[in-house]
Amino acid sequence: MNMLRNIKLYFSALALLLGATSCLEKYPESAFQEKDAMRTFADAEQTLTGLYASLKSGNLFSGSLTLMPDIQADLVYAVEGNTNPYGEFWRWDIRPTNLDLDAVYADLYAVITRCNFYLDRIGDVVENEINDTNIETLEQYTGEVYTIRALCYSELLKCFCKAYDPATAKSELGVVIRTKYFTPEPIRRASLYDSYEFVLSDLAEAEKRLDKDKNRASYTYMSLAAAEALHARVALYMQDWDKAIEYSSILIDKRKDTFALADTKTQVTADYTAFDYMWGYDASDEIIWRIGFTETSYGGALGSVFLNFNRDYYYFYPDYIPGKSSLDLYDEKDLRLAGYFYETETGYQNQFSWPLLVKYYGNRDLIDKLIYHVSMPKVFRLAEQYLIRAEAYCQKNDFSKAGNDLTTLRKARYASGGTMNVTKDNWLDNISDERVRELYMEGFRLHDLKRWGRGFERKPQANTQKEASSLKIEPNNPLFVWPIPQHELEAPGSEILPNESNK
């Protein structure tokens, strides 16, 4: 069922530090009264609440961090006459002074700094706590913080570093690793190898603390399952195929009583299938972890650049429309086509019609409050785990198991059929296409192309901007790795080395 048939069709925890000040500096003392902050169990809870709130930033998962990589890639086209959001990314003209780039970098490190503050203080809180139940709860909270920090570092690695190659990782640049809030640390980049190892060490700390009994679908707090989902993703990016299979299998097989794929044929209400409900109401047994929004506390509007319905509440005014090459990947039996896209007339002067992305039309409960195009980011879904395991199986030449995983996912999305046969000759194309179909505009595409060593070519499309509509991007283009923000290179005390894309 199309997600629009039942409808007529930042929180920002920290200010962006400007000028020559590095995003890696501590907050000003006014942000945290350091000598008095986080001394009790209640203080720790409040600090953790602030951490989750900082993840709602429109520069992160509910906005730029999710959208910019896929807009830069081969999934969408800029509409002629659009308002130019993320235009430099679409045109592959990304400068180290770009404000969106800077905001992503700054907000990821802002969350990391909050994590470091918590981790620096939690030992004293536990030592002074006398309630055993509270001590156990603090252990859970600490596991959540380690998972959040690992997630943020993994996103920095995905955007600002080369793809991981075990043969060269020790000689490639990683990210600046900050582990302390109160102790000064050098502002220099670790190796790519050491950066990924740090993420794994954080995940190890998380996994030994998080309570397996707290796993639940559509959870808005970090859980053991969320840490396992991130571990599977990171293992795939590190080309550790066995670990990728191990961790994705935990979620697919061992946790099958908690998580299940959202079926496109199962009705959960009179008007919504399980799949449509997942995108319409941000709730599903498929969702491992989402960032929770309410009508009084929500982040960015992921759907605005694809719809802009709230310009006049009558027509849509998309800044970007799906590329024909992406739409052509869906066949008529694939119900994701009707779930993710809706063809309608736009409000532009020529009123052209085209299938628009409605995946992020918005949470229906928020729409009832006239809050449009705001969807809760579903950072970890079970579908991704099937795709991770299938790709890892292919890398180990186990094409039968890979085909089984892809078939399982596709049968949950198809009206009928969906079987996929995978061979040594077609596996990468099949994995690539299926990741586009399933993860469309969820922020994975640019890094997928980078780690596979693939470029792409845009071909001109009607009603779209001529500039950059016929780009041919080679696999070695430096802008697959985003430039480090210029002020980070120039900040006092900075020893940060630039990327090739900075030059």
C-alpha positions as CSV (number, residue, x, y, z in Angstrom):
1,M,0.0,0.0,0.0
2,N,1.3,3.4,-0.9
3,M,2.2,5.4,2.2
4,L,0.4,8.5,1.0
5,R,-3.0,7.0,0.3
6,N,-4.3,7.9,3.7
7,I,-3.2,11.5,3.3
8,K,-3.9,14.0,0.6
9,L,-1.2,13.0,-1.0
10,Y,16.9,20.6,16.8
11,F,17.0,20.1,19.1
12,S,20.6,21.4,19.0
13,A,22.4,20.5,22.2
14,L,25.4,22.6,21.6
15,A,26.2,25.8,19.6
16,L,28.6,25.3,16.7
17,L,31.9,26.7,17.7
18,L,33.0,29.3,15.1
19,G,36.1,31.1,14.0
20,A,39.5,29.6,14.9
21,T,38.2,27.5,17.8
22,S,38.4,23.8,17.2
23,C,35.3,21.6,17.4
24,L,37.5,19.4,19.5
25,E,37.9,21.8,22.4
26,K,35.9,21.2,25.5
27,Y,32.7,23.1,26.0
28,P,33.0,26.5,27.6
29,E,32.8,26.2,31.4
30,S,29.3,27.8,31.3
31,A,28.1,24.7,29.4
32,F,28.9,22.4,32.3
33,Q,29.6,23.6,35.8
34,E,32.5,21.1,35.9
35,K,33.2,21.1,39.6
36,D,29.6,20.4,40.5
37,A,28.3,18.4,37.6
38,M,27.4,14.7,37.6
39,R,28.0,13.7,41.2
40,T,24.9,11.6,41.8
41,F,22.8,8.9,40.1
42,A,20.2,11.6,39.2
43,D,23.0,13.7,37.6
44,A,24.2,10.7,35.6
45,E,20.6,10.2,34.3
46,Q,20.4,13.8,33.3
47,T,23.7,13.7,31.5
48,L,22.6,10.7,29.6
49,T,19.3,12.4,28.7
50,G,21.3,15.3,27.3
51,L,23.4,12.8,25.2
52,Y,20.3,11.4,23.6
53,A,19.0,14.9,23.0
54,S,22.2,15.8,21.2
55,L,21.7,13.0,18.7
56,K,18.5,14.7,17.5
57,S,20.5,17.5,15.9
58,G,19.4,18.2,12.3
59,N,23.1,18.1,11.3
60,L,23.2,14.4,12.2
61,F,20.9,11.4,11.6
62,S,17.8,13.4,11.0
63,G,19.4,15.6,8.4
64,S,22.8,16.3,6.9
65,L,24.7,13.2,8.0
66,T,22.1,11.0,6.4
67,L,21.3,13.1,3.4
68,M,24.5,14.5,2.1
69,P,26.3,11.2,1.2
70,D,23.4,10.0,-0.8
71,I,22.7,13.4,-2.5
72,Q,26.4,13.4,-3.4
73,A,26.1,9.9,-5.0
74,D,24.0,8.6,-7.8
75,L,20.6,8.3,-6.2
76,V,18.9,11.7,-6.8
77,Y,18.9,14.7,-9.2
78,A,18.6,18.4,-8.3
79,V,15.4,19.9,-9.7
80,E,15.8,23.0,-11.9
81,G,14.9,26.0,-9.7
82,N,15.5,24.2,-6.4
83,T,16.6,26.1,-3.3
84,N,20.1,24.6,-3.4
85,P,20.3,22.7,-0.1
86,Y,23.5,20.7,-0.1
87,G,24.3,22.1,-3.6
88,E,28.1,21.8,-3.2
89,F,27.7,18.1,-2.4
90,W,25.5,17.5,-5.4
91,R,27.9,19.3,-7.7
92,W,31.0,17.6,-6.2
93,D,32.4,21.0,-5.4
94,I,32.9,20.5,-1.6
95,R,35.1,23.0,0.1
96,P,36.6,22.7,3.5
97,T,34.8,25.9,4.5
98,N,31.4,24.4,3.7
99,L,29.1,25.1,6.6
100,D,27.1,21.8,6.3
101,L,30.3,19.8,6.3
102,D,31.5,21.8,9.4
103,A,28.3,21.2,11.2
104,V,28.4,17.4,10.8
105,Y,32.0,17.3,12.0
106,A,31.3,19.6,14.9
107,D,28.1,17.9,16.1
108,L,29.7,14.4,16.0
109,Y,32.5,15.6,18.1
110,A,30.1,17.5,20.4
111,V,28.3,14.2,21.2
112,I,31.7,12.5,21.7
113,T,32.7,15.2,24.1
114,R,29.5,14.6,26.1
115,C,30.3,10.9,26.2
116,N,33.8,11.7,27.5
117,F,32.4,13.9,30.2
118,Y,30.1,11.1,31.4
119,L,32.9,8.5,31.2
120,D,35.3,10.7,33.1
121,R,32.8,11.2,36.0
122,I,31.0,7.9,36.2
123,G,33.6,6.2,38.3
124,D,33.1,8.7,41.2
125,V,29.3,8.4,40.9
126,V,29.4,4.6,41.2
127,E,31.9,4.8,44.1
128,N,29.6,7.1,46.0
129,E,26.4,5.2,45.2
130,I,25.1,2.8,47.9
131,N,21.9,1.5,46.1
132,D,22.7,-1.8,44.4
133,T,19.9,-1.4,41.9
134,N,21.2,2.1,40.9
135,I,24.7,0.7,40.5
136,E,23.4,-2.0,38.1
137,T,21.5,0.7,36.2
138,L,24.6,2.9,36.0
139,E,26.4,-0.1,34.4
140,Q,23.7,-0.2,31.7
141,Y,23.9,3.6,31.2
142,T,27.7,3.4,30.8
143,G,27.2,0.7,28.1
144,E,24.9,3.0,26.3
145,V,27.4,5.8,26.4
146,Y,30.2,3.6,25.0
147,T,27.8,2.5,22.1
148,I,27.0,6.1,21.3
149,R,30.6,7.1,21.2
150,A,31.5,4.2,19.0
151,L,28.6,5.1,16.6
152,C,29.8,8.7,16.3
153,Y,33.4,7.7,15.6
154,S,32.2,5.2,13.1
155,E,30.4,7.9,11.2
156,L,33.4,10.2,11.3
157,L,35.4,7.3,9.8
158,K,32.8,6.7,7.1
159,C,32.7,10.3,6.0
160,F,36.2,11.7,6.6
161,C,38.5,8.8,5.9
162,K,39.4,6.3,3.1
163,A,37.7,3.0,3.0
164,Y,39.4,0.5,5.3
165,D,41.9,-1.9,3.7
166,P,43.6,-4.3,6.1
167,A,46.8,-4.1,4.0
168,T,47.2,-0.4,4.3
169,A,45.1,0.7,7.3
170,K,48.1,1.3,9.6
171,S,49.6,3.9,7.1
172,E,46.3,5.7,6.3
173,L,44.9,8.6,8.2
174,G,42.0,8.0,10.6
175,V,40.3,10.5,12.9
176,V,41.3,12.5,16.0
177,I,40.6,10.2,18.9
178,R,39.5,12.1,22.1
179,T,38.9,9.8,25.1
180,K,39.0,12.3,28.0
181,Y,37.1,15.4,28.9
182,F,39.3,16.8,31.7
183,T,42.7,15.6,30.5
184,P,44.3,17.5,27.5
185,E,45.1,15.3,24.5
186,P,47.0,16.0,21.3
187,I,44.9,17.2,18.4
188,R,46.2,14.9,15.8
189,R,44.8,12.1,13.7
190,A,45.4,8.5,14.6
191,S,45.9,5.9,11.9
192,L,42.9,4.4,10.2
193,Y,43.8,1.0,11.9
194,D,44.0,2.5,15.4
195,S,40.8,4.5,14.8
196,Y,38.8,1.4,13.9
197,E,40.4,-0.5,16.8
198,F,39.2,2.2,19.1
199,V,35.6,1.8,17.9
200,L,35.9,-2.0,18.5
201,S,37.3,-1.3,22.0
202,D,34.3,0.9,22.8
203,L,31.9,-1.8,21.5
204,A,33.6,-4.4,23.7
205,E,33.1,-2.2,26.7
206,A,29.5,-1.7,25.7
207,E,28.8,-5.3,25.1
208,K,30.0,-6.5,28.5
209,R,27.7,-3.9,30.2
210,L,24.5,-3.9,28.3
211,D,21.7,-6.1,29.6
212,K,20.5,-8.7,27.0
213,D,17.1,-8.6,28.7
214,K,16.6,-5.0,27.7
215,N,16.6,-5.7,23.9
216,R,13.3,-4.7,22.3
217,A,12.1,-3.6,18.9
218,S,11.8,0.2,18.1
219,Y,13.8,1.0,21.2
220,T,14.9,4.6,21.7
221,Y,17.8,3.8,24.0
222,M,21.0,2.0,23.1
223,S,20.7,-1.8,23.8
224,L,23.0,-4.8,23.4
225,A,21.3,-5.4,20.1
226,A,22.2,-1.9,18.9
227,A,25.8,-2.5,19.8
228,E,25.8,-5.8,18.0
229,A,24.2,-4.2,14.9
230,L,27.0,-1.5,14.9
231,H,29.6,-4.2,15.4
232,A,28.3,-6.1,12.4
233,R,28.4,-2.9,10.3
234,V,31.9,-1.9,11.4
235,A,33.2,-5.5,10.8
236,L,31.8,-5.3,7.2
237,Y,33.6,-2.0,6.7
238,M,36.8,-3.5,8.1
239,Q,36.6,-6.5,5.7
240,D,36.3,-8.8,8.7
241,W,33.9,-11.1,7.0
242,D,33.7,-13.7,9.8
243,K,32.9,-11.1,12.4
244,A,30.3,-9.5,10.2
245,I,28.6,-12.8,9.8
246,E,28.9,-13.6,13.5
247,Y,27.3,-10.4,14.7
248,S,24.6,-10.1,12.0
249,S,23.7,-13.8,12.7
250,I,23.2,-12.9,16.4
251,L,20.5,-10.4,15.4
252,I,19.0,-12.5,12.6
253,D,19.0,-15.9,14.3
254,K,19.5,-15.6,18.0
255,R,17.3,-12.6,18.5
256,K,14.5,-13.7,16.1
257,D,12.0,-13.6,18.9
258,T,12.6,-9.9,19.3
259,F,13.3,-8.7,15.7
260,A,11.6,-9.6,12.5
261,L,11.4,-8.1,9.0
262,A,8.5,-5.8,8.3
263,D,6.3,-7.6,5.8
264,T,4.7,-5.8,2.9
265,K,1.8,-8.2,2.9
266,T,0.8,-8.3,6.5
267,Q,-1.8,-5.7,7.6
268,V,-1.2,-4.2,11.0
269,T,-4.1,-1.8,10.7
270,A,-6.9,-1.5,8.1
271,D,-4.8,1.0,6.2
272,Y,-1.2,0.0,6.8
273,T,1.0,-3.0,6.1
274,A,3.8,-3.7,8.6
275,F,6.2,-2.2,6.1
276,D,4.3,1.0,5.5
277,Y,3.6,1.3,9.2
278,M,7.3,1.2,9.9
279,W,7.8,4.3,7.7
280,G,4.5,6.0,8.6
281,Y,4.7,5.7,12.4
282,D,8.4,4.9,12.9
283,A,7.5,1.6,14.8
284,S,8.2,-2.0,13.8
285,D,9.7,-5.2,15.0
286,E,12.4,-4.6,12.3
287,I,13.8,-1.5,14.0
288,I,16.7,-2.3,16.3
289,W,17.3,1.3,17.4
290,R,15.7,4.6,16.4
291,I,16.2,8.1,17.7
292,G,13.0,9.0,19.6
293,F,11.0,12.1,18.7
294,T,8.0,13.7,20.3
295,E,5.9,16.7,19.2
296,T,7.8,18.9,21.7
297,S,11.3,17.4,21.1
298,Y,12.3,16.4,17.6
299,G,15.2,16.8,15.1
300,G,15.5,17.7,11.5
301,A,13.0,17.1,8.7
302,L,14.5,14.4,6.6
303,G,11.7,14.6,4.0
304,S,11.8,18.4,3.3
305,V,14.3,18.4,0.5
306,F,12.3,15.7,-1.3
307,L,8.8,17.2,-0.8
308,N,8.5,20.7,0.7
309,F,4.8,20.2,1.0
310,N,4.6,22.7,3.8
311,R,5.5,25.5,1.4
312,D,1.8,26.0,0.5
313,Y,0.2,22.7,1.8
314,Y,-1.1,22.0,-1.6
315,Y,1.7,21.1,-4.0
316,F,5.1,19.5,-3.5
317,Y,8.3,21.5,-4.3
318,P,11.1,18.9,-4.2
319,D,14.7,20.1,-4.3
320,Y,15.8,16.6,-5.3
321,I,13.9,13.9,-7.2
322,P,14.8,10.2,-7.5
323,G,17.1,9.3,-10.4
324,K,15.5,7.1,-13.1
325,S,18.4,4.6,-12.8
326,S,17.4,4.1,-9.1
327,L,13.7,3.8,-9.9
328,D,14.4,1.3,-12.6
329,L,16.0,-1.1,-10.1
330,Y,12.5,-1.8,-8.6
331,D,10.3,-4.2,-10.5
332,E,6.5,-4.2,-10.4
333,K,6.2,-6.9,-7.7
334,D,8.6,-5.0,-5.4
335,L,6.3,-3.2,-3.0
336,R,9.1,-0.9,-1.8
337,L,8.4,1.0,-5.1
338,A,5.0,2.0,-3.9
339,G,6.1,2.4,-0.3
340,Y,9.1,4.7,-0.9
341,F,7.8,6.7,-4.0
342,Y,4.7,8.4,-5.1
343,E,4.2,10.0,-8.5
344,T,2.4,13.3,-8.4
345,E,2.3,16.7,-9.9
346,T,4.7,19.3,-8.4
347,G,4.1,22.9,-7.7
348,Y,6.9,24.2,-10.0
349,Q,5.9,26.5,-12.9
350,N,5.8,23.7,-15.4
351,Q,4.0,21.4,-12.9
352,F,6.0,18.4,-14.0
353,S,5.0,15.0,-12.5
354,W,7.6,12.5,-11.2
355,P,7.8,9.8,-8.6
356,L,8.8,11.6,-5.4
357,L,10.5,10.1,-2.4
358,V,7.8,9.8,0.3
359,K,9.7,7.4,2.6
360,Y,10.3,10.5,4.8
361,Y,6.8,12.1,4.3
362,G,6.8,12.2,8.1
363,N,5.5,10.5,11.2
364,R,1.7,10.6,11.0
365,D,1.3,11.5,14.6
366,L,3.5,14.5,14.1
367,I,1.7,15.4,10.9
368,D,-1.5,15.5,13.0
369,K,0.3,18.3,14.9
370,L,1.1,20.0,11.6
371,I,4.8,18.9,11.8
372,Y,5.6,17.7,8.3
373,H,8.4,15.6,6.9
374,V,9.9,14.7,10.3
375,S,10.6,11.0,10.7
376,M,12.5,9.2,13.5
377,P,15.9,8.1,12.2
378,K,16.0,4.3,12.1
379,V,19.7,4.0,12.6
380,F,19.7,0.2,12.8
381,R,17.2,-2.0,11.1
382,L,17.2,-5.8,10.7
383,A,17.1,-5.4,6.9
384,E,20.7,-4.0,7.0
385,Q,21.8,-7.0,8.9
386,Y,20.6,-9.4,6.1
387,L,22.5,-7.2,3.6
388,I,25.6,-7.2,5.7
389,R,25.6,-11.0,6.1
390,A,24.8,-11.6,2.4
391,E,27.8,-9.4,1.4
392,A,30.1,-11.1,3.8
393,Y,29.0,-14.5,2.6
394,C,29.8,-13.4,-1.0
395,Q,33.3,-12.3,0.1
396,K,33.8,-15.8,1.4
397,N,32.4,-17.3,-1.8
398,D,29.4,-18.8,-0.1
399,F,27.0,-17.6,-2.7
400,S,24.2,-20.0,-1.7
401,K,23.9,-18.6,1.8
402,A,24.1,-15.1,0.4
403,G,21.3,-15.8,-2.0
404,N,19.2,-17.2,0.8
405,D,19.6,-14.0,2.8
406,L,18.8,-11.7,-0.1
407,T,15.8,-13.9,-1.0
408,T,14.5,-13.8,2.6
409,L,14.7,-10.0,2.6
410,R,13.1,-9.6,-0.9
411,K,10.2,-12.0,-0.1
412,A,9.3,-9.8,2.8
413,R,9.2,-6.8,0.4
414,Y,7.6,-8.5,-2.7
415,A,4.0,-9.1,-3.5
416,S,5.1,-12.5,-4.8
417,G,8.4,-14.0,-5.8
418,G,11.6,-12.3,-4.9
419,T,14.0,-15.2,-5.2
420,M,17.6,-14.1,-6.1
421,N,20.4,-16.3,-7.3
422,V,23.9,-15.1,-6.6
423,T,27.0,-16.2,-8.4
424,K,30.7,-15.2,-8.4
425,D,30.0,-13.2,-11.5
426,N,27.0,-11.2,-10.4
427,W,27.3,-10.9,-6.6
428,L,28.6,-7.4,-6.3
429,D,26.0,-6.0,-8.7
430,N,23.3,-7.8,-6.9
431,I,24.5,-6.6,-3.5
432,S,24.9,-3.1,-4.7
433,D,21.4,-3.0,-6.3
434,E,19.7,-4.5,-3.3
435,R,21.3,-2.1,-0.9
436,V,20.0,0.8,-3.1
437,R,16.5,-0.7,-3.2
438,E,16.4,-1.3,0.6
439,L,18.5,1.5,2.0
440,Y,17.6,4.3,-0.4
441,M,18.6,7.7,1.0
442,E,19.6,6.3,4.4
443,G,23.1,7.5,4.1
444,F,25.0,4.4,2.9
445,R,25.5,4.9,-0.8
446,L,28.6,7.1,-1.0
447,H,30.6,4.9,1.4
448,D,29.4,1.7,-0.4
449,L,30.8,3.0,-3.7
450,K,34.0,4.1,-1.9
451,R,34.6,0.8,-0.3
452,W,33.8,-1.2,-3.4
453,G,36.1,1.0,-5.5
454,R,33.3,2.1,-7.9
455,G,32.6,5.3,-9.5
456,F,29.4,6.4,-11.3
457,E,28.0,8.5,-14.1
458,R,25.0,10.7,-14.1
459,K,23.0,11.1,-17.3
460,P,20.8,14.2,-17.9
461,Q,17.2,13.8,-16.7
462,A,14.2,15.9,-17.5
463,N,13.3,18.8,-15.2
464,T,16.6,18.7,-13.4
465,Q,19.4,21.1,-13.1
466,K,21.9,21.0,-16.0
467,E,24.9,21.7,-13.8
468,A,26.3,18.4,-12.5
469,S,23.6,16.3,-14.2
470,S,26.1,14.6,-16.4
471,L,29.0,14.2,-14.0
472,K,31.3,11.2,-14.4
473,I,32.9,10.3,-11.1
474,E,35.9,8.0,-11.1
475,P,36.6,5.7,-8.2
476,N,39.7,7.5,-7.1
477,N,38.0,10.9,-6.9
478,P,39.4,12.6,-3.7
479,L,35.9,13.8,-2.7
480,F,34.8,10.3,-1.8
481,V,36.6,11.4,1.4
482,W,35.2,14.6,2.7
483,P,37.7,17.4,3.5
484,I,38.5,18.2,7.1
485,P,36.9,21.5,8.0
486,Q,39.4,24.3,7.4
487,H,39.2,25.8,10.9
488,E,40.1,22.5,12.4
489,L,43.4,22.6,10.5
490,E,44.1,26.2,11.5
491,A,42.9,26.1,15.1
492,P,45.6,26.8,17.8
493,G,47.4,23.6,18.8
494,S,46.0,21.6,15.9
495,E,48.3,18.9,14.4
496,I,45.6,17.6,12.1
497,L,46.7,16.6,8.7
498,P,44.4,17.4,5.7
499,N,42.8,15.0,3.3
500,E,43.6,15.0,-0.3
501,S,40.2,16.7,-0.8
502,N,41.4,19.6,1.2
503,K,44.0,20.5,-1.4
